[in-house]
Amino acid sequence: RRKMEEIEHLEQEIRKMCKQIDKEMEEVSKPKSKLSRQQKEDKVSVLLADAARAKDTYSSFRVELREILKEKGMVSYTEWEKKGHEHHRKIYKIQQELESLQKQIQNAPRDAGDRDAKDLNTWEAKEIIEEGKKVQGQSAKALARSQKLMEESETIAKDTNMTLKNHTEQMKATNADITEVSEDLRRANQVLRQISRRIASDKMIVCLILILILAILGLIIAKGMGKLSGGSNSSPIDCSLDFTKTTSACLSARATSAPISTPAPGGRRGSDTGSSELRFKSELLFANRGRTST
């Protein structure tokens, strides 16, 4: 449905344009027309442009006609194609008539009142002066526009210069900030390395402390279970050795195993026994002192 409306609109537009061109062309081609030669030439040029637009519209009409063939079939296509051919012949005829009329106007003898826009010899003095004033006024306006554009360009250049200056300062500030940030990052990396070394040292110290604590706990547990030399279940000491005779265990064993002697007549045997006991006690006291000092 939309394609049908589009092609109907194009067909009406072509018909309207051809009718308008025929009407204005008839007015120009009248023998007693009030239009001057220059006006007729201008009018014919406008009508030729209108005919060209009508031809372009006909080209669009042909494009839409292909869609009609796909959607509506051959019957509708044939009907609209017939109308298109009529419009094409009409437009071609109008273009031929306009070109013929244009040549006719150009070849017609020039009247006294007619003037050629390109030939100043056909102009009157007053017209030349007016045309000069008109050109001068247009030149003054063009000069004023040029001056205004120059002022605007100068203003834009100043604004651009200020903007570039501000951007340059911002870039310098940004560069300084980047340098400062880089320095901060460098210091931060140094601090991180120091912290890493301290953490590693602290870990080592903690490990050593844990090892010492475990060793102390092991000693305490072994001592409590009697597995050290001072426990009740320790192996017996060989007191026959020279370096074990002065130990407290050997001295205690000697004290307990020494025989109790009876006093001999004459007191000699008693004096020998007393001196032996005194020497044994001194050795035992010396051994105890040495153990206490260690």
C-alpha positions, 0 to 999 in steps of 0.5 A: 500500500505504501508503494502505491501511495508513493508512485501515485504521488510521483505521478501527480507531481510529474503531471503538475510540473508539466502543466505549470511549464506549459502554462509559463512557456505559453506566456513567454512565446506570445507575440505581444508579450510584455516581457523584455528579451532578457526576461524571456531568456531568464524565464526560459532558463528557469523552465528548462531547470523545471523540466530537468527536475521533472525528468528526475522525478520520472526517474524516481517513478521508474524505480518505484515501478519496479517495486509495483511489479514485485508486489502487485503483479504484471497488470498494475505494472503495465497500467503504471508503465503506460502512464510513465511512457506518456509522461516521458514523451511529454517531458521530452516534448517540453524540453524540445520546445523550450530549447527551440524557444530559447534559440528563437529568442536569442536569434530575434532582432534586438529592440531599441529598448533592449539591452544586453547585460554583457554589452555596456554599449547598449546601456544608458548612462543612467543605468551604467551609473546605477550599476556602478553604484550597485557594484560599489555598494556590493563591494563595500558590503563585501569589504565590511564582511571581510573586515568583520571576518578578520576581526572574528579571526583575530579574536579566535586567534587570541582565544586559541593562544590563551587556550594553548598557554593554559594547556601548556601550563597544565602540561607542565604542572602534570609533568611536575606531578608525574615526577613527584609521583615517580619519586614517591614510588621510588621511596615507597619501593625502598620502604617496601624492600626495608620492610621485607628485610625486617620481616625476613629477620623477624621470621628468623628470630621467631624461628630461633625463639621457637627452637629454643623454646622447644629445646627447653621444653624437651629438657624439662620433659626429659628431666621430668621423665628421669631420662637425664643423668640425674634421674632415679633410673640413670645407669650406675656410675663406675667408681673405679675410674679416676675421674669418677672417684670424686663424684658425689655418687661415688663418695656417697657409695664409699661412705655407705660401704665403709666398715665401722672400725672398733677402737684398738688398744693403745689408741693407734688404730683409733687415730688412723680410723679418725684420720681416714674419716676426716679425709673422707668427709673433706673430700665429700665436702669438696665434691659438694662445693664443686657441684654447687658452684657448677 
